[in-house]
């Protein structure tokens, strides 16, 4: 199967492993960002969840895209805890459910999944764009995914556009003041610092894009 056709379960295994590696590399930076308005442990917590996802995903036999994302969701819900764990876990669970019934994911199916995941996070977290949360990376990423699908892009091209939009969204949070969550009590310290949740979203989607591009070249 070509990357143009879509990414199958084994491909999604590779994307999750790449994500775990990327988070490990940036865990200290994510915790530094979190220290501006939180406990300073976000990077460690995300790395712990992704480490669990790495182990569980590797153990899957004949994986489907939905199964891989379901395992990742459980890792965040069970191993990370707290509001961030619930939100990231809910995002991955919604994406996984959107993947149900598909043996490979193309750009249109990915767009549907990202929209479902983003809507779930907004509904559960009660955040909107501009509140300085992970939503500020998810909303532009989902919009880029839909635009790519409507342009009949390949899954690899779509992920590249999605990752770029997520990074731009995460970067934009450095000029925002938080209006939701604990960080709103540390507005002065938070100004000029990217939101750690939005930055995590960007790292995840960038890892997916890079790993899918590597797969298409192999």
C-alpha positions in Angstrom: 0.0 0.0 0.0 1.3 3.4 -0.9 1.4 6.5 1.3 -1.0 8.0 -1.2 -3.6 5.3 -0.3 -3.2 5.8 3.4 -1.4 4.8 6.5 -2.2 1.3 7.9 -1.9 0.0 11.4 1.8 -0.7 11.2 2.4 2.8 9.9 0.5 4.2 12.9 2.6 2.1 15.2 5.7 3.8 13.7 4.0 7.2 14.1 3.4 6.6 17.8 7.0 5.3 18.4 8.3 8.5 16.6 6.1 10.6 18.8 7.4 8.9 22.0 11.0 9.6 20.8 10.2 13.3 20.0 8.5 13.8 23.4 11.5 12.3 25.2 13.8 14.7 23.4 11.7 17.7 24.4 10.5 16.7 27.8 12.7 19.1 29.7 11.6 22.0 27.4 7.9 21.1 27.9 8.4 21.1 31.7 10.2 24.5 31.5 7.2 26.0 29.7 4.9 24.4 32.2 6.8 26.0 35.1 5.6 29.4 34.0 2.0 28.7 35.1 1.9 25.1 36.5 3.9 22.6 38.4 6.7 22.2 35.9 6.1 18.5 35.4 4.2 18.5 32.1 7.1 17.2 30.0 7.8 14.3 32.5 4.1 13.4 32.6 3.7 13.4 28.8 6.9 11.4 28.4 5.6 8.8 30.9 2.3 8.5 29.0 4.1 8.2 25.6 6.6 5.7 27.0 3.7 3.5 28.1 2.0 3.9 24.7 5.3 2.9 23.1 5.4 -0.4 25.0 1.8 -1.2 24.6 1.7 -0.3 20.9 4.8 -2.4 20.2 3.0 -5.4 21.7 0.0 -5.2 19.4 -0.3 -8.0 16.9 -1.8 -7.2 13.5 -2.7 -3.7 14.6 -5.4 -1.5 13.1 -5.2 2.3 13.2 -8.0 2.4 15.7 -6.3 0.0 18.0 -3.1 1.9 18.0 -4.8 5.2 18.9 -6.9 3.5 21.5 -3.8 2.2 23.2 -2.3 5.7 23.1 -5.5 7.1 24.6 -5.4 4.7 27.5 -1.8 5.5 28.2 -2.7 9.2 28.7 -5.9 8.4 30.7 -4.3 5.8 32.9 -0.6 7.0 33.2 -0.7 10.8 33.1 -3.7 11.7 35.1 -4.9 15.3 35.9 -6.6 17.6 33.5 -4.0 17.4 30.8 -4.0 13.6 30.8 -7.8 13.6 30.5 -7.7 16.0 27.6 -5.0 14.3 25.6 -6.5 10.9 26.4 -9.9 12.1 25.2 -8.4 13.5 22.0 -6.7 10.3 21.1 -9.8 8.3 22.0 -11.9 10.4 19.7 -9.3 10.0 16.9 -9.2 6.3 17.5 -13.0 6.0 17.4 -13.1 8.0 14.1 -10.6 5.4 12.7 -12.9 2.5 13.5 -13.6 0.3 10.5 -10.7 1.7 8.4 -7.7 -0.5 7.6 -5.8 2.5 6.4 -6.2 6.3 6.9 -6.2 8.7 4.1 -6.3 12.5 4.2 -10.1 12.7 4.4 -10.4 10.2 7.2 -7.6 12.0 9.1 -9.4 15.3 8.7 -12.6 13.8 10.2 -10.6 12.3 13.1 -8.8 15.6 13.9 -12.1 17.5 13.9 -13.6 14.9 16.2 -10.6 15.0 18.5 -10.6 18.8 18.6 -14.3 19.1 19.2 -14.0 16.6 22.1 -11.2 18.6 23.7 -13.1 21.9 23.4 -16.3 20.3 24.8 -14.5 18.7 27.7 -12.0 21.4 28.5 -14.4 24.4 27.9 -11.6 26.3 26.2 -11.8 28.3 23.0 -9.1 29.6 20.7 -7.2 32.5 22.4 -7.5 31.0 25.9 -3.8 29.8 25.7 -4.4 26.0 25.7 -3.8 23.1 23.5 -6.9 24.2 21.6 -4.8 27.0 20.0 -2.8 24.3 18.2 -5.6 21.9 17.6 -8.0 24.2 15.9 -5.6 25.4 13.1 -4.3 21.9 12.7 -7.9 20.5 12.1 -8.6 23.4 9.7 -5.4 22.6 7.8 -6.4 18.9 7.7 -9.8 19.7 6.2 -8.3 22.0 3.6 -5.8 19.3 2.6 -8.6 16.7 2.3 -10.6 19.1 0.1 -7.6 19.6 -2.1 -7.3 15.8 -2.5 -3.8 15.8 -0.9 -2.0 12.6 0.0 -1.9 11.7 3.7 1.8 12.7 3.8 1.2 16.1 2.4 -1.8 16.6 4.7 0.2 15.7 7.7 2.9 18.2 6.7 0.3 21.0 6.4 -1.3 19.9 9.7 2.0 20.0 11.5 2.9 23.4 10.2 -0.5 24.8 11.3 -0.1 23.3 14.7 3.3 24.8 15.2 2.1 28.2 14.1 -0.8 27.9 16.6 1.5 26.9 19.4 3.9 29.7 18.7 1.0 32.2 18.8 0.3 31.3 22.4 3.4 33.1 23.5 1.6 36.5 23.1 -1.5 35.3 24.9 -2.5 35.5 28.5 -4.2 32.4 29.9 -7.9 32.7 30.8 -8.5 29.1 31.9 -6.8 26.6 34.1 -4.2 27.2 36.8 -2.0 29.3 34.5 -4.5 32.2 34.6 -3.3 32.9 38.1 0.3 33.4 36.8 -0.5 35.8 33.9 2.7 37.9 34.3 5.0 34.8 34.3 3.1 33.2 31.4 3.3 36.1 29.0 6.0 35.5 26.4 6.0 31.7 27.1 4.4 29.2 24.8 1.6 27.1 26.3 3.0 23.6 27.1 -0.2 21.8 25.9 -0.2 23.5 22.6 3.5 22.9 22.2 2.9 19.2 22.9 0.2 19.1 20.2 2.7 20.6 17.7 5.4 18.1 18.7 3.0 15.1 18.3 1.8 16.2 14.9 5.3 17.1 13.7 6.4 13.6 14.7 3.5 12.1 12.7 4.4 14.2 9.7 8.1 13.3 9.8 7.5 9.6 10.3 4.9 9.4 7.5 7.3 11.2 5.2 10.1 8.8 6.0 7.7 5.9 5.4 6.7 7.3 1.9 10.4 7.4 0.9 11.2 3.8 2.0 
